[in-house]
Amino acid sequence: MKKFVLATVVIVVLVVVFGWPWVRENFTVQLPTYAPIQNVVWLDQHWSAAQRDWFHHADQGTQTFGIPYEWFMALEQPALSLGTPRLLSDPQYLDRYGFVPSGASSSNPELMVGFAHGGPLRTASGAWQNPQTKKDMTALGLTCAACHTGRFTVQNTTVLVDGAPALTNLTEFEKGVGLALLYTRYVPFRFDRFADRVLGPGASDEAKAELKKQLEPVVTQVGLIHKLEDKVKPHTVEEGFARLDALNRIGNIVFALDASLPGNFVGYSAPVHFPRIWNAPWFEWVQYNGSIQQPMTRNAGEALGVGAQVNLTDATQPLYSSSVLVKPLFELEQQIAGTPPPTVTSSFNGLNSPRWQDANLAKILPPIDPKRAEQGAGLYKTICQPCHMAPVSDPEFWSSNRWSDPNAAGERFLNLEMIDIKYVGTDPAQATDMKNRTVVTPPGLGITGNDFGSALRAVVEGTVNHWYDSTVPPTPADVRDKMNGRRPDGIRAPLCYKVRPLNGIWATPPYLHNGSVPSLYKLLSPVAERPKTFWLGNREYDPVNVGYRTDELSGGFEFDVTKRGNANSGHEFNDTHGKEGVIGRFLNPEERLALIEYLKTL
């Protein structure tokens, strides 16, 4: 009872001194409340159920939360509540952050899609052990599926799309985990319940004391990150649902935290919409600004960015030794890519883009209007195709000169067109901020130059090569080349954005690289007709305009296009052709709907 009263007093004092708005912003997580998931549909995208399940939970060596799996499952939700405790790991609660429940048929039903537990969790001093049982604790981290599994709701049916942009709010999730740890450390009765779950009932006082001691550096790290984020807050743009400033976050983790150089920490200034990943293994360059050439660099960099450990400073241990698992990263890429190389006859045979005509959607999405789609096909050919290429189903797509010549393995890659940001007129932050970012690197790494892209390449290359060198026997050169995607380790930072094919575009709202336009209809409209503010976090799909509902949502994210990084300008169809950002003629409402109808067929 004394602990209960003490906790109540602390909450009251905080509210009296700082006010409820301050307490709410700093000590609670505000999330939407959704109706319970009822019917669930996965689309046919050329993956078996087993392949899908493996992709959802394949261990990449990440340790995203800095705590063991057993701790994550034992933490309570970060609520200022004195009622019945509820677990952070409750699928219904994590669903509110946008994560997708795996379902009872999964090999890991207790985990959300994109969560993976791996081998024993290790720290610099050795294995992380349970203080009571002395057993090794299990690593837990996010995988690429966390950000690349889409969802939308139609007629009480939840449609799930592999490789599509996720609707997660990782910023709020980071805050939620941090607060859960903070409350566990400093609220006595929370710690007692946590200890019972982790150690088992009746654990010794010594084991509980050791568990609390293990909590200390974790909470300290949470506080350090919070201070760094607070320091750069004036330069940070809120990411919200469906967006993340992935490249700046990777840079912060690698060069500020892993390298122990907090001066390298920058604001999240250029949030981008999670990209769709079908067909991406066959692109010569990836990222919205076409900045990374080699698949392994992209994937290992992603693993480092979501918490895989790497040694950049300790000279007593091998530099670049890491928890990154290179072989699963290669296997993930292969499953998305498919084999053999795609051709006009085989097409893409890895992860396919979703189809509006999917049999599972026939009863919940309206049928495509053939006459309107035929009109849209003509508009696509003249308005869209010059940049976005012919449809994947068209032989002209496969004969395009944008395909490279076959390499020794018979593989060709698409060198997609790069459009100058001044021409396309979309928000320049993602391209300009990568180009302009500089970092300081630990002297022991021997990295010359301070531009962000080159430094990141050096760290990722060192990490991957260390893995190759550490296998027994060391990985042969030809196998390394295959696992690297048979492409050079190119890094660049052009002031351009990549133009990709539009197959599956209907399943990937919101639009533009920063998610600043809520629907395809608004994207085809003049900028003046696009909304200045709208809400993200809604899941209900609009099959006419092709986007999510955008009305106000309690706990959702209000998107403001007037903020730097959020501009909804450019890629405009209007009668002022020649003006920056206007790329085509004005489309009347019927033409917009016809073009959308055709895009549904891709």
C-alpha positions in Angstrom: 0.0 0.0 0.0 2.9 2.4 0.8 4.3 1.9 -2.7 0.9 2.5 -4.2 0.5 5.8 -2.3 4.1 6.9 -3.1 3.5 6.3 -6.9 0.3 8.3 -6.7 2.0 11.2 -4.9 4.8 11.2 -7.5 2.3 11.5 -10.4 0.3 14.3 -8.6 3.5 16.3 -7.9 4.6 16.0 -11.5 1.3 17.2 -12.7 1.2 20.1 -10.2 4.7 21.3 -10.9 4.9 20.8 -14.7 1.3 20.6 -15.8 -0.5 17.7 -17.4 0.5 18.6 -21.0 4.2 18.3 -20.1 3.6 15.1 -18.2 1.6 13.7 -21.0 4.2 14.5 -23.6 7.2 13.2 -21.7 5.8 10.3 -19.6 3.0 8.8 -21.7 2.6 7.4 -25.2 -0.4 8.5 -27.1 -1.6 5.9 -29.6 -4.8 5.4 -31.7 -7.3 2.8 -30.6 -8.3 0.4 -33.3 -11.1 -2.0 -33.6 -10.0 -5.6 -33.0 -8.6 -7.4 -36.1 -11.2 -9.7 -37.5 -10.7 -11.3 -40.9 -7.1 -11.4 -42.1 -6.0 -11.8 -45.7 -2.4 -12.3 -47.0 -2.1 -11.8 -50.8 -0.6 -14.2 -53.3 2.8 -12.7 -54.0 4.6 -15.8 -55.1 5.8 -16.8 -51.6 4.7 -19.9 -49.8 3.4 -19.6 -46.2 6.7 -21.0 -45.0 8.8 -18.5 -47.0 6.6 -15.6 -45.7 7.0 -16.8 -42.1 10.8 -17.1 -42.4 11.1 -13.6 -43.9 9.0 -12.2 -41.0 11.3 -13.6 -38.3 14.7 -14.3 -39.8 17.5 -13.3 -37.4 19.8 -10.6 -38.9 21.9 -10.3 -35.7 20.1 -7.1 -34.5 19.7 -6.2 -30.9 17.4 -3.3 -31.4 16.2 -2.7 -27.8 19.5 -3.4 -26.0 17.7 -5.9 -23.8 17.0 -9.6 -23.9 13.9 -11.2 -25.4 13.0 -12.4 -21.9 13.0 -8.8 -20.6 10.9 -7.5 -23.5 8.3 -10.1 -22.8 8.2 -9.2 -19.1 8.0 -5.4 -19.4 4.7 -3.6 -18.7 3.1 -1.0 -20.9 4.3 2.6 -20.4 1.1 3.9 -18.8 0.7 6.0 -15.7 -1.8 3.5 -14.4 -2.2 2.0 -11.0 -4.6 -0.7 -12.3 -4.1 -4.2 -13.5 -0.7 -4.4 -15.2 -0.6 -5.1 -18.9 2.4 -6.3 -20.9 4.2 -4.3 -23.5 4.5 -7.4 -25.6 0.7 -7.8 -25.8 0.0 -8.2 -29.6 -3.1 -6.0 -29.3 -1.0 -3.2 -27.7 1.8 -3.5 -30.2 -0.7 -3.4 -33.0 -1.5 0.2 -31.9 2.0 1.2 -32.9 1.3 -0.3 -36.4 3.1 -3.7 -36.0 1.4 -6.7 -37.5 0.5 -9.7 -35.4 2.1 -12.9 -36.7 -1.0 -15.0 -36.0 -1.4 -18.5 -34.5 0.0 -20.3 -37.6 3.3 -18.6 -37.3 6.4 -20.4 -36.1 6.8 -17.4 -33.7 3.2 -16.5 -32.7 4.3 -14.6 -29.7 6.3 -12.1 -31.9 5.0 -9.4 -34.1 5.9 -9.5 -37.8 9.4 -8.0 -38.1 10.6 -9.2 -34.7 13.3 -11.9 -34.4 14.9 -13.6 -31.5 18.4 -15.0 -32.1 21.2 -16.6 -30.2 22.5 -15.7 -26.8 22.7 -12.0 -26.1 26.2 -10.8 -25.5 27.7 -7.7 -24.1 31.3 -6.5 -24.1 31.9 -8.4 -20.9 30.4 -11.7 -22.1 27.1 -13.5 -22.2 24.0 -11.8 -20.6 22.8 -14.3 -18.1 19.7 -14.6 -15.9 20.9 -13.8 -12.4 18.7 -16.6 -10.9 19.0 -19.5 -13.3 22.5 -18.5 -14.8 21.1 -19.3 -18.2 22.1 -17.2 -21.2 19.4 -14.6 -22.2 18.2 -14.4 -25.8 18.8 -11.6 -28.3 15.9 -9.7 -29.8 15.8 -7.3 -32.6 13.8 -5.9 -35.5 14.2 -7.2 -39.1 13.4 -5.6 -42.5 9.9 -7.0 -42.3 9.0 -4.6 -39.5 9.2 -1.7 -42.0 8.3 -3.5 -45.2 5.0 -5.2 -44.4 2.0 -3.2 -45.5 -1.6 -3.3 -44.3 -5.0 -1.8 -45.0 -8.5 -2.5 -44.0 -11.6 -2.9 -46.2 -15.0 -4.0 -44.9 -13.6 -5.3 -41.6 -11.0 -7.3 -43.4 -7.3 -6.6 -42.8 -5.2 -7.0 -45.9 -1.5 -7.7 -45.4 1.0 -7.0 -48.1 4.6 -8.3 -48.0 7.2 -5.8 -49.1 4.8 -2.8 -48.9 5.4 0.2 -46.7 4.6 -0.5 -43.1 2.2 1.7 -41.1 4.4 1.6 -37.9 5.3 4.6 -35.8 8.8 3.7 -34.7 9.4 7.0 -33.0 6.6 6.4 -30.5 7.6 2.7 -30.1 11.2 3.8 -29.2 9.7 6.2 -26.6 7.3 3.5 -25.3 10.1 0.9 -24.7 12.3 3.6 -23.1 9.5 4.6 -20.7 8.7 1.0 -19.9 12.3 0.5 -18.8 12.3 3.7 -16.9 9.2 2.8 -14.9 10.5 -0.7 -14.3 13.7 0.7 -12.8 12.2 3.4 -10.6 8.7 2.3 -9.7 9.2 -0.4 -7.0 6.1 -2.6 -7.5 6.8 -2.6 -11.2 10.3 -3.9 -10.7 9.0 -6.5 -8.3 6.5 -7.9 -10.9 9.2 -7.6 -13.6 11.6 -9.6 -11.4 9.0 -12.3 -10.8 8.5 -12.7 -14.6 12.2 -12.7 -15.5 13.7 -14.6 -12.5 10.7 -16.7 -11.5 8.7 -16.5 -8.3 10.7 -16.9 -5.1 14.0 -15.6 -6.6 16.8 -14.8 -4.2 17.4 -11.2 -3.0 20.8 -11.5 -4.6 19.3 -12.3 -8.0 16.9 -9.4 -7.7 19.8 -7.0 -6.8 21.8 -8.3 -9.8 18.8 -7.8 -12.1 18.4 -4.2 -10.9 22.1 -3.8 -11.5 21.7 -5.1 -15.1 19.0 -2.5 -15.6 21.2 0.5 -14.7 23.3 0.7 -17.9 20.3 0.1 -20.1 18.4 3.0 -18.4 21.5 5.1 -18.7 21.7 4.5 -22.4 18.0 5.4 -22.8 18.7 8.6 -21.0 21.7 9.4 -23.2 19.7 8.9 -26.4 16.9 11.0 -25.0 19.4 13.8 -24.2 21.0 13.6 -27.7 17.5 13.7 -29.4 16.5 16.6 -27.2 19.6 18.5 -28.1 18.9 18.2 -31.9 15.1 18.6 -31.5 15.1 22.0 -33.2 16.4 20.3 -36.4 14.2 17.3 -36.1 11.0 16.7 -38.1 8.5 14.4 -36.5 8.3 11.1 -38.4 4.9 9.7 -37.3 3.2 6.7 -38.8 4.6 5.1 -42.1 7.8 7.2 -42.1 11.4 7.1 -40.8 14.5 9.1 -41.4 16.4 5.8 -41.9 19.7 7.1 -43.2 20.2 9.7 -40.5 19.1 7.2 -37.9 21.7 4.6 -39.2 24.3 7.4 -39.1 23.4 8.3 -35.5 23.7 4.8 -34.3 26.9 4.0 -36.1 28.8 7.2 -35.7 27.4 8.7 -32.5 26.6 5.6 -30.4 28.7 2.7 -31.7 31.7 5.1 -32.3 31.1 6.9 -28.9 31.2 10.2 -30.6 28.0 12.0 -29.6 28.9 15.1 -31.6 27.9 13.1 -34.7 24.3 12.9 -33.6 22.0 14.9 -35.9 18.3 15.6 -36.1 15.9 13.4 -38.0 15.5 16.0 -40.7 14.4 14.1 -43.7 11.7 11.4 -42.9 10.8 9.2 -45.9 7.9 6.9 -46.5 9.0 3.3 -46.1 9.8 2.1 -49.6 8.2 -0.9 -51.3 10.9 -3.6 -51.8 9.5 -5.9 -54.5 11.9 -6.0 -57.6 14.4 -3.9 -55.7 17.2 -6.6 -55.8 17.3 -6.0 -59.6 17.9 -2.2 -59.3 21.4 -1.0 -60.0 21.0 1.6 -57.3 18.6 1.8 -54.3 17.4 4.4 -51.8 15.1 7.2 -52.9 18.2 9.3 -53.9 19.8 6.3 -55.6 22.7 6.4 -53.2 23.7 2.8 -52.5 24.7 0.3 -55.2 25.5 -3.0 -53.5 22.7 -5.0 -51.9 24.9 -6.3 -49.0 25.9 -2.7 -48.1 22.3 -1.8 -48.0 21.2 -4.7 -45.9 24.2 -4.8 -43.5 23.8 -1.1 -43.1 20.1 -1.6 -42.2 21.1 -4.2 -39.6 23.6 -1.9 -38.0 20.9 0.8 -38.0 18.5 -1.3 -36.0 20.9 -2.3 -33.4 23.3 -4.9 -34.6 26.5 -4.5 -32.5 29.8 -3.6 -34.0 33.2 -2.8 -32.5 34.6 0.5 -33.7 36.6 1.6 -30.7 38.0 -1.3 -28.6 41.5 -2.0 -29.8 41.7 -5.1 -27.6 39.1 -6.8 -29.7 39.0 -7.2 -33.5 37.8 -4.0 -35.1 34.5 -4.5 -37.0 33.7 -7.6 -35.1 29.9 -7.6 -35.1 26.7 -9.4 -34.4 25.5 -8.8 -38.0 24.6 -12.1 -39.6 25.7 -11.8 -43.3 24.4 -15.2 -44.5 20.8 -14.6 -43.5 21.0 -11.1 -45.1 22.1 -12.7 -48.4 19.3 -15.3 -48.1 16.7 -12.6 -47.4 17.8 -10.7 -50.5 17.7 -13.9 -52.6 14.1 -14.7 -51.5 13.0 -11.2 -52.5 14.9 -11.4 -55.8 14.0 -14.9 -56.9 16.0 -17.1 -59.3 16.9 -17.4 -62.1 17.3 -13.7 -63.3 14.0 -12.2 -64.5 13.3 -12.2 -68.2 10.4 -11.3 -70.5 9.2 -14.9 -70.2 9.9 -15.6 -66.5 9.3 -12.0 -65.3 10.1 -11.3 -61.6 9.9 -14.6 -59.8 10.8 -13.6 -56.2 8.5 -11.4 -54.2 5.8 -10.2 -56.6 4.0 -6.9 -56.3 0.4 -7.3 -55.1 -2.5 -7.5 -57.6 -5.8 -5.7 -57.3 -7.2 -8.8 -59.1 -6.0 -11.1 -56.3 -8.6 -13.8 -55.7 -8.5 -12.9 -52.0 -9.6 -9.3 -52.8 -12.4 -10.1 -55.2 -15.1 -9.8 -52.6 -13.8 -6.7 -50.8 -12.4 -4.4 -53.5 -14.6 -3.1 -56.3 -13.8 -4.6 -59.8 -11.7 -2.6 -62.2 -13.8 -0.7 -64.7 -12.3 -1.9 -68.1 -13.4 1.1 -70.1 -12.0 3.6 -67.7 -8.8 1.5 -67.4 -8.4 1.5 -71.2 -8.6 5.3 -71.2 -6.0 5.3 -68.4 -3.7 3.1 -70.3 -3.4 5.7 -73.0 -2.7 8.4 -70.4 -0.1 6.2 -68.7 1.8 5.7 -72.0 2.1 9.4 -72.7 2.3 10.9 -69.1 3.9 8.2 -66.9 5.8 5.8 -69.1 8.6 8.2 -70.2 10.0 8.2 -66.6 8.4 5.1 -64.9 9.0 2.7 -67.9 6.5 0.5 -69.6 4.5 -1.9 -67.4 6.3 -4.9 -66.2 3.9 -7.1 -68.2 4.9 -5.3 -71.5 7.8 -6.7 -73.6 9.0 -3.1 -74.0 9.9 -3.0 -70.3 12.3 -6.0 -70.8 13.9 -4.6 -73.9 14.5 -1.1 -72.4 18.1 0.2 -72.6 17.9 0.9 -68.9 18.8 -2.8 -68.4 22.5 -3.5 -68.1 24.3 -6.0 -70.2 24.3 -9.5 -68.6 27.1 -10.3 -66.2 28.9 -13.6 -66.0 26.0 -15.1 -64.1 23.5 -13.9 -66.7 22.1 -11.2 -64.4 20.9 -7.8 -65.7 20.1 -4.9 -63.5 17.9 -1.8 -64.0 19.7 1.5 -63.9 16.6 3.5 -63.3 16.4 7.1 -64.3 17.4 9.8 -61.8 15.4 13.0 -61.9 17.0 16.3 -60.7 15.3 17.6 -57.6 14.9 21.0 -59.3 12.9 19.5 -62.1 10.7 17.1 -60.1 10.3 19.8 -57.5 9.6 17.4 -54.6 10.9 18.1 -51.1 14.8 18.1 -51.4 15.7 17.3 -47.7 16.4 13.6 -48.2 18.8 14.2 -51.0 20.4 17.4 -49.8 20.9 16.3 -46.2 22.7 13.1 -47.1 24.9 15.1 -49.5 25.8 17.7 -46.8 26.2 15.4 -43.8 29.7 15.0 -42.4 31.0 12.8 -39.6 34.0 12.4 -37.4 35.3 8.8 -37.3 37.5 7.0 -34.6 41.2 7.4 -35.6 41.8 3.7 -35.2 39.5 2.9 -38.2 41.8 4.7 -40.6 38.9 6.2 -42.5 40.0 9.2 -44.7 37.5 11.9 -45.5 34.5 13.0 -43.5 31.5 12.7 -45.8 28.8 10.6 -44.4 28.2 8.3 -47.3 31.9 7.3 -47.8 32.4 6.8 -44.0 29.3 4.6 -43.8 30.5 2.5 -46.7 33.8 2.0 -45.0 32.2 0.8 -41.7 29.8 -1.5 -43.4 32.4 -2.9 -45.8 34.7 -3.5 -42.8 31.9 -5.2 -40.9 31.0 -7.5 -43.8 34.6 -8.4 -44.7 35.3 -9.2 -41.1 32.4 -11.7 -41.2 33.7 -13.2 -44.5 37.2 -13.5 -43.1 36.0 -15.1 -39.8 34.2 -18.0 -41.5 36.1 -21.3 -41.4 37.5 -21.5 -44.0 37.4 -17.8 -45.0 34.7 -17.1 -47.5 36.2 -17.4 -51.1 36.3 -14.3 -53.3 33.7 -15.7 -55.8 31.2 -16.5 -53.0 31.7 -13.0 -51.6 31.0 -11.5 -54.9 27.8 -13.5 -55.2 26.7 -12.6 -51.7 27.4 -8.9 -52.4 25.1 -9.0 -55.3 27.7 -8.9 -58.0 27.8 -5.1 -57.9 30.5 -2.7 -56.9 30.3 -1.1 -53.5 29.2 2.3 -54.9 28.1 5.2 -52.8 26.9 8.5 -54.1 24.8 11.5 -53.0 23.2 13.0 -56.1 20.7 15.8 -55.8 18.2 13.6 -57.6 15.4 11.1 -56.9 15.1 7.6 -58.4 12.1 6.8 -60.7 10.9 3.2 -60.4 8.3 1.0 -62.1 4.7 1.5 -60.8 3.6 -2.1 -60.4 1.8 -2.4 -57.1 1.7 1.4 -56.6 -2.0 1.2 -55.5 -1.0 -0.7 -52.3 1.6 1.9 -51.1 -0.1 5.1 -49.9 0.8 7.8 -48.9 2.7 9.1 -51.9 5.9 10.9 -52.8 9.1 9.9 -51.2 8.2 11.7 -47.9 4.6 10.5 -47.8 3.3 14.0 -48.1 0.4 13.3 -50.5 -2.3 11.0 -49.0 -3.8 9.5 -52.2 -3.1 8.9 -55.9 -6.0 11.2 -56.8 -4.3 14.1 -54.9 -0.9 13.2 -56.4 -2.4 13.6 -59.9 -4.0 16.9 -58.9 -2.4 20.4 -58.8 -0.5 21.2 -55.7 -3.1 23.8 -54.7 -5.6 21.0 -54.4 -3.5 18.8 -52.2 -4.2 19.1 -48.4 -1.9 21.2 -46.2 -2.6 19.0 -43.2 -3.9 15.4 -42.9 -3.8 12.6 -40.5 -1.7 9.4 -40.7 -2.5 6.3 -38.7 -5.8 5.5 -40.2 -6.0 2.1 -41.8 -9.2 2.2 -43.7 -8.5 2.1 -47.4 -10.2 4.4 -50.0 -10.4 2.3 -53.2 -11.6 5.2 -55.3 -9.0 7.8 -54.6 -6.5 5.1 -53.6 -5.2 6.1 -50.2 -6.0 5.8 -46.5 -8.7 7.8 -44.8 -7.1 11.1 -43.6 -9.7 12.4 -41.1 -8.6 13.4 -37.6 -7.5 10.4 -35.5 -7.0 10.6 -31.7 -3.4 9.3 -31.1 -2.6 9.6 -34.8 -0.1 11.8 -36.5 -1.0 15.2 -38.1 1.1 15.7 -41.2 1.9 19.4 -41.8 3.3 20.0 -45.3 4.7 23.5 -44.3 7.5 21.9 -42.2 10.9 21.4 -43.8 11.1 17.8 -45.0 7.3 17.6 -45.4 6.7 19.6 -48.5 4.0 18.2 -50.8 5.2 20.2 -53.8 6.4 18.8 -57.1 5.5 15.9 -59.4 2.7 18.2 -60.5 0.3 18.0 -63.4 -0.8 21.5 -64.3 -1.1 24.0 -67.2 2.1 25.8 -66.1 4.5 23.3 -67.7 8.0 24.6 -67.4 7.6 25.8 -63.9 9.8 24.0 -61.4 8.0 20.8 -60.2 5.4 20.8 -63.0 6.1 17.6 -65.0 3.0 17.3 -67.1 -0.2 18.9 -68.4 -3.3 19.5 -66.3 -5.4 16.4 -65.8 -9.2 16.9 -65.4 -10.9 14.8 -62.7 -12.1 12.2 -65.1 -8.6 11.7 -66.5 -7.2 11.3 -63.0 -9.7 8.6 -62.2 -9.0 6.9 -65.5 -5.3 6.9 -64.8 -5.9 5.5 -61.3 -8.1 2.8 -62.7 -5.3 1.7 -65.0 -2.7 1.9 -62.2 -4.8 -0.6 -60.3 -4.1 -3.1 -63.1 -0.3 -3.0 -62.6 
